[in-house]
Amino acid sequence: MELILRYFPTLSALQIKQFEMLKVLYEDWNAKINVISRKDIDELYVRHVLHSLGILKILEFKPGSKILDVGTGGGFPGIPLAIMHPEVDFLLIDIIAKKIKVVEEVSKALGLKNVKAAQKRAELVKENFDFIVSRAVTNMPDFVTWVADRTTKESKHELKNGIIYLKGGDLTDELASFPNATQYKLSDYFTEEFFETKKVVHLPLKYKK
């Protein structure tokens, strides 16, 4: 928790409690359903929680926004973002049922009223969202085909509606066909070695009926 507070010092008492609960909850669920590797469980707050919150160093979501988390796994980045933004609605989806079970139970234990979870492919989601977030579930060209029609018409943030993607490494080739994509280095915000090659990518998507 000291790590989270170092970078996000204005958390409420409730948010601090919710973040503190994450380690116990995920250790418990990981013993039943292997959703996070053992190495990553030991580094939960760096590799999962803080990594997820890196999105908020690029953009704070406005109240009333709708966010879709595709391929959420055990709930990342959606659950940490939902803790930080209780006034924003999150839909977390994954194709693996046991992972959605974990998301539902962790959200319930944390008292998150702004999180819904569903076992569903992105292509089958019918709602529209301000932003679609994800942590490197596939390459960007494929990801765009999954979610291209899922943005809302009205843009109310500093960044245009679209994809906010967490990914590492050299993305030059992957983003070559997306000249309007912007990369943000998380090493500019976080000093931990884990973030040296990690980035947040913002890709605007045009609204389509």
Summary of the structure (lengths in Angstrom):
residues: 209
radius of gyration: 16.0
end to end distance: 43.0
largest distance: 45.0
contacts: 667
relative contact order: 0.15
helix: 40%
strand: 20%
